[in-house]
Amino acid sequence: MASLLTYWHTLRHLKPVQFYGRAWFRLARPKVDVRPAPRRRTVQCSEWALSARRGQSMLAAEQFRFLNEVHDLAGGGWDDSSRAKLWRYNLHYFDDLNAHGGETRRAWHAALMQRWVSENPAGQGTAWEPYPTSLRIVNWIKWSLSGGELSPKLLQSLAIQARWLTRRLEIHILANHLFANAKALVFAGLFFEGAEADAWLAKGLRILRHEIPEQILGDGGQFERSTMYHALALEDMLDLVNVTGAFAQGILASNTAFVMSWREAVGRMRAWLATMCHPDGQIAFFNDAAIGIAPSPAELERYAVALDLGVTPLPRDGVTYLADSGYVRIQHGAAVTLIDVAPVGPDYLPGHAHADTLSFECSLFGRRVFVNSGTSCYGGDAERLRQRGTAAHNTVTIGTHDSSEVWGGFRVARRARVSGVAVTDTEAIVVRAVHNGYTRLASRPVHARTWMADDHSLTITDEVKPEQAGAEARLHVHPDVRVGNVERTETGGTVTLTLAGGQAICLEVMNGRVEVAASTWHPEFGISLPSTVVRVWLGRGPLKTRISWSRIP
């Protein structure tokens, strides 16, 4: 019965297209169309800007590093089932074509593309799944626009891939997958010319007309509420601005206003990303998020400037409330605090959600101090579930329960809803919110949290009503921070944290029992670093946790 309820609370939020789309996707067997490629369209190559760069992933002619794992192509081929599905996906993306230093590896790239065509029969295996196909189409075209030469064999394959994609659109997944499909069709439709290419372009633009307003929220955030996927979506939008500017504008005459509106959306997205970064210039970890998957924020900013989109202002002091996506930034004194008062994601697609409602991250003196645990793996194993769970985040758990029922690799059943968000900025900045994620428990408890920030302290007040045995607040500490022993007091305890720069932070707990335990932090896929978590069990009445530091001279 519990399993049936979990499925019910998961499936009831889905759109009808996700049900019949999944059936269609599994049953349909489109034919591969191997006709010759259409002619290439004339491109204004001088208008193509250097796109955003990732780190090098092709280490040798047959050796690759993805997700911090190195494997040789010769060892298991293109679809070795002993390697994680995400690793195999990356192998078929061809991101290295446009990575840092890619110009020096063009001979490798050309040979690899030829080999891919020879060894990956059309329509078969991981290589031809819609998502890697979409990314590969874009990467091949970007490589060509950047000076690479696509042979007739590669041009024909590119056209075959675009035709295949039009018959395998991921309407059952939607969100970033369907967006990637549409982007690839726009690229292919502009790169080639003729009636067939025009149809690809029209289909891609038609999908984007629906998806951009839905996926890019009013405050600029991407609707899955993941900082990493937001950065990927920003790259997609910048690529679309780039490619539409590189071809004769007459092709897009009937879509001019729509295409021009992308620049405004990009501006909002860039401001959102800047707001959700720590002083170290990298993203905060909310929902599925890790460094090294998307281009860095600095690289995305460079790309935008190269497209004549101006410079994004730095986040301002004070409080910034991203009301549409549900995040708050407090920049005050030596501290930057980022707060999650967001839904876990779109109801019909919370696949990248973590049970992190009312969690926060905090940097002090330019260094990360309190961190959510990050993401090091996908899949459906216990470690993936642990990293998605509430206990891996800086918020309150009740017993072994998560605030949202994350399960499987990418599923959520009952999910927390946030209400009563209030943000004030007077002598101190105060943020307050409540969530109902635990009301599925017998006594229907709710968790209310308040953050109060001034120039030299951050005070967090937690209340669970009715009070619950086993209610616990966790504060995950960055691995570079040295955590001292707990000094007990009558009502709680204090812990001294020492930053790598020597600054001392006092963590004082009032009305709670404090312990320090071992944990792990996951800044990138495939990486697990030992860290420390401060665990605080709530007593009777509100729990107050005060984090204080010396004023900046």
N, C-alpha and C positions, 0 to 999 in steps of 0.2 A: 504493500500500500504506500509506504514512504517513497519507493522508487516511482510509482505511478504519479504521486503528487509532485515529485521533482520534475518529471517530464511535463506534466500539465502546466506547472508554473513557468516552465521554460518555453514551451511551445505556444502558449496562449497569446504571447506577444508578437508572434511572427506575422508577417504579411502573407496574404494568400499566394502571391507570386513566389514566395520562398518554398511553399509546398509543391505547387504544380511545376515550378521551375526546376526543383530538384528531380522530380520524376522525369521531366523532359530531358534534363541534362544526362541522366543515367541511361535513358532508353534510346534517345536519338543517336543515330550513327551517320553523321554527314559524310558525304563523299569528298575526297581530296581533289581539289581542282588544280591541275598541273599545267594549265595553259601558260604560254609565255607571259612575262611581266609586261604591264603597260609601259609606255615611254616615261622616262623621267621628266619631271617638270623643271622649267628653268628656275634657278634659285639665285637670289641676291646674296651670294656667299659673304660679302662684306658686311651684311646685316646680321649674320649669325654670330652671337656672342658666345664666348667660352662658357660652357655650362658648369654647374656645380660639380666639384671633384670629390670623390671618396678616396680612401686610402687604397694603396696597391693591393690587389688580391691574387694576381697571377705572378707567381714567384719564379717560374721557369716555364719552358715550353709545354710541360705537362703537369705542373705542380701549382696547387691553388690553396689559399688560406681563406676560409670563410668561417665566421662564428668562432674565431680563434682555434680552429682545427685545420691542420695541414694534411692534404691527401694528394696522391698522384692520380692523374686520369688513367694512366696505364694499369694501375692496380685493380680497378673495378669497373672501369668504363663510365659512361654517362649516367647510368641509372642503377648504381650499386645499392641494393636494398640494405646492406650493412651500415650505410651512412644515413644520418637523419634526413627526413624529407626536406627540411628547411635547407640543409647543406646542399642537397641535390638541386633544389630550386635555385639557389644562388649560382650554382655551376652553369645553369642555363640562362641566367640573366645577362651575362656578358658585361657586367658593370666595369670591369677593368679596361674596356675599350675607351672609357672616358674618365679614368681615374688619374690621380696625380702621377706624372711622369709617363703617361700612356704613349706619348709620341715616340719614346725610345723603345717601345715594345710593339710597334706596328707590324713588324714582320711576324712576330708571334701571333698577333691578333688575326692577321689575314689568314695564316695557316690554320688557326683554331676554328675560324668561321667555316673555312672550306671543309675541315674535318667534321665539324658539327653537321653540315648538310649531308655528308656522305654516310655518317654513322647514326643518324636519327631519322628513320623513315617517317614521312609525313603522317601526322595523326596518331602516332604511337608513343606511349610512355610519358614520363614526367615532362620531357622536353616540350610536349605539345599541349600541356594543360594551359588554360587560358591566361592565368596570371603570369607565369614565366614567359609565355609567348608574347604577351603585351609588353613586358619590360624589355625583352630581347628586340622586338621590332623598333622600339624607341632608341635603344642603345646602338643598334646598327645604323639607324638613320643619323643619329647625332654624330657617330664616328665618321660617316660619309661627309656630313656638312662641315666637319672639322678638318677635312683634308684627306681622310682615308678613301681608298679606292675600292668600291664594291665590284667584283667581277660579274660577268653575265650570269654565272651560276648562282652567285649570292643574290643578285637582283631578282632572279626568278624565285628563289627560295623566299625572299622577303615578300613577294606578291602572294605566294602560296600560303605563307603564314597569315597574312592579312585576310585572305579569303576564308581560311579556316577559322580565324577568330570571329568573323562576322556570324558564323554558325555556332559559336560556343560561348556567347556572352554569358557572364556569370550573374544572371538575374536571380538565381537562387541564393546568392551570397549578398549581392548589392554592395553598398558602401565603397570602401577603397578599392575593392576588386573590380567592380563595375566601372568606377572612375578610371582605373588603369586601362581597362579595355577600351573605353571611349577615347582616352588620350592617344593610345596606339593607333586607332582608326583615323584620328585627326592627322597624326604624323604621316601615316601611310597615304592618306588621301591628298595631302599636300605634296608629298615627295614624288608621287606618280601623277600622271595626267590622263584625261580621258573619262568616259562615262563611268567606268568601273571605279576609278579612283574618286571621282566626284561623289559616288554613292557611299563610299567609305567615309569620306569627309562629312557628308550630310548626316550619316548615322551617328558618327562620333559627336558632332555638334548637338544633335538632337538629344542625346543622352546627357551631355554636359549642361544643356539648358535646364534640365530637371535636377541634376545632381549638385551643381555648384551652389544654387540657393539653399538646398537642403543641407549639404555637408559643411558649408562655410557659414558659421553663425554670425549674428550681427556684431559681436565683439571681435570677430576674426578667428575664433577658435574652430578647429575641425571637430565635427560633432561626436567623434568617438572619445573625446576628452583624454587622449593620450598625447603627451608632448612629443613622443617619437613619431607617431603617425601624423601629427600636425606638421612636423618638419618635412616628412615625406610628401604630404599634400602641398606644402608650400613649394617644394621642388617641382612637383607636377605643374602647378600654376605658372611658375616662372618658365618652365620648359614650353608651355603652351603660348605664353607671351612671346617667347623667343622664336618659336617656329612659325607663328603667324606673321611675325615681322620680317621673316627671311624670304617670303614668297610674295609675288605680285599681289597687291591688295585687291585687285579686281576679282580674284577667286572668292574672296570673302565679302563681296559687296553687300550681299543681302544679310550678312551677319555682323556688319561693322560695329553697330552699337553694342551688341552682345560681347564681341571680342574686346572692345575698348573697356567694357565694364570690368574685365579681369584685372586691370591695373589697380582699380580701387579696391577690389577684393584682396589683391596681393598686399596692398598697403596695410589693411587691417590685420592680415595674417602675420606680417612681419612685426607689427607692434605687439601682437599677442605673444609671439615667440620670444621677443625681447623681455616681455613682462614675466614669462615663465622660465627664465634662465637664472642660474645662480651667478654671483660675481665672478666665478671662474669661467664664465662664458658658455657653459654647457647646460643642457636641459635638466629640469627637476624630474624626479621619477614618480609620476602618477600614472596609474594603470600600466599597461605594457609599455615599458620605456627602458631604453639602454642606449649608451653611447656607441657610435660606430656603425649603426645601421643606416641612418639618414646622413646626408652631408652635415657637417658641423654648422651651428648657427652663424659663425663667422664666414664660412664658405658660402652659405646661402645669401648672406648680406652682400658679400663681394659680387655674387652673381646678379643680384638685384640692381646694384649700382652700375654694373656693366651694361644693364638693359636700360639705363637712364631713368631709373625709378627713384632716384634720390637716396638720401641717407636716413635710416630709421633713428629717431631720437632715442637717447638712453632713457630707461625708466626713471620717472621722477621720484623725488623723496615724498614720503607720505604714504597714502593708501591708494591702491588701484583695485577696483572691483570689476572683474570681468563677469558681469551679471548673466550674460547669455550662456556662457559655458560653465560658470560656477566656480571660479577660482579668485583668490584674493592675494595680492602682493602687498606686504608691508615693508617699506624701506625706511628705516628709522635708526639714526645713530650708526652704531657699528653693525647693525643686524639687517639682514634681508630674510623675511619669513614668507613662505608660500603656502597657502591654505586651500584645502579641498572642501568646498561646500557644493559639489557638483553631483548630478545624477551619475550613475555608473557608466552611462553611455546611451545611445539610442535604444529604446525598448526592444526593437526588433532585431538589433544586432549588438549585443554587449560582449562580443567575443574577446575583445582586448581589455575587458574590465577586470579590475582587482577590487577586493572588498576593502577599500581604503577610505570610506566615507569619514569625513572630519579629520583626516590625517593632515600632517603638515611637514614641511622641511624648513630648515633654518641654517643660514650661513652667518658666521660672525667673523669680523675682521678679514673678510674676503675668503674665508675657508668654510667648506661644508662641515657642519657639526651634527645636526640631526637629519637623518636621511631615511627615506623609505628604502626597502631592501632591494629594489631594482628587479631586473629580469635577465636570467641567464639561459633559459631554455623554453622551448615550446613542446607540444606533445601532451600526452595524457597521464604522465607519471606522477608519483607522489611529490617530487620536488617542484614540479610545475604548480601543483595544487597548493603547496605550502607557500610558494612565493606570491600566489594570488590571494592568499588568506589574510584576514585582518591582523593576525599576530605578527605578520611581516611588515607592518606599517605603524606609523606613530599615531595611534588612536586607541580606542577602548574595545577590548573583547569581553565577552561574558562566557565564562567557562571555555568550552572548546568550540563555541559557535562563532561563525563569521557574520559580519553585519549584512552581507549579501551572500546568498547561497551559490558560491562559485563551485563548479564541478566539471569533470572532464577536463579537456584542454582549453575549451573556449565557450563554456556554457555558464549561464547564470539562471537560477530559478527565481525564488523570491528575492527582491532587491531593495536596498535601503532607499527611502525617499527623504530628501532634505526639506525642511520648512523653517519658517521664522528667521530667515537670514537677515541680520541687521549689521550695518557697517557704519561706525561713527568715527569722526576725527575731530577731537577737541583738544584738551590738554594731553590726553593719551588716545591712542587708536584702539578701538574696541570692535571685535568681530564676534558675533554670536550666531549659533545655528543649532538645530535639533534634527535628529534623524530617527526614523521608526523601524530600522532594520531588524531590531530584536523583538518587535511586537508579535512575531510568530511564536515566541516562547509563552509558556503558560501564564505568567503574570504580566505579559505585554509591556515590558519595560521600554522606555525611550532614553536616548542618550543626548544630553545637552552639553555643549562645549562653548566656552568663551575664551578668546585670546585678548589680552590687554597688553599693548606695547608702548613703552616710552623710550627715552634715549639710552637707558642703561639696563633695561630688563624686559622680559617677556613672561607674563603670568598666564597660565592655562588653568581654567577651572572646569572640572568635569563633574556632572551630576547624572546619575542613573536612577530613574524613578519608575516604579518602586525599586528600592535598593535590592541589589542582587549579590548573593554570595558568589565569589569567584570573578567579580568584575575587576578588570585589570587594565591599566594604561601602560603602554609601552613606548619607550623612547630609544630608538635605534641610533647608535652613535657611529660616526664615520670612522673607518679603521685608523686614520692618522691621528685621531684624538686619544690621548691617554686618559683612562678613567680610573679615578682613585677608589679607595674603599669607602663603604657606607659608614657615615657617622650617625648613630642613632640619636633621635630626640624623643621627647615624650609623645609627640604627635606624628612623627614621621622620620625624617632623616635628611642628611645633606651628602652630596657627592661632588667632588671637585674634578672638573674636566680641564685638561691642559692641551692647548692647541700646539701644532707643530711650530708655530711662531713664538711660543712661550707664553701666550696670554692665558690667564686662568679664568674659568667660568664656574660659577657656583650654581649647582642645581639643588634647590631646597624644596622638599616635599612636606606638605602640611595635611594631616588627616589621611595618611596612607602608609602602608608597610612597603619598604623599599628593599630590593635586591638587585644585584648586578650579575648578569649571566652572559655566556658566550652566544654569539650569533654569527651570521654571515651577511656580506653585502655583495651585490652583483651589478657592477657598473657596465658590463658588456656581456653579450652572449658568450657562453663558454667560460666565464670567469666567476669564481667564488672566492672572496677574500674574508679572512676571519675578522670579526668585529665584535662589538659589545652592545648589549641592550640593557637599559635600565628598566626594570619591571616594578610597577607600583600597584599594589592591591588597594582598592578603594575601601575606606572605612565607612562609618556612619556619617552622613552629611556630605557636602561637596568636598572633592579633592582639589587642592591647590598645588600647582607645581610652578615654582618661580625660578626662572633662569636669569641670572644677573651677571654683569661684567662691569669693569671699570669704564668710566667715560673716556672718550677719545680726548687727549689733551688739546 
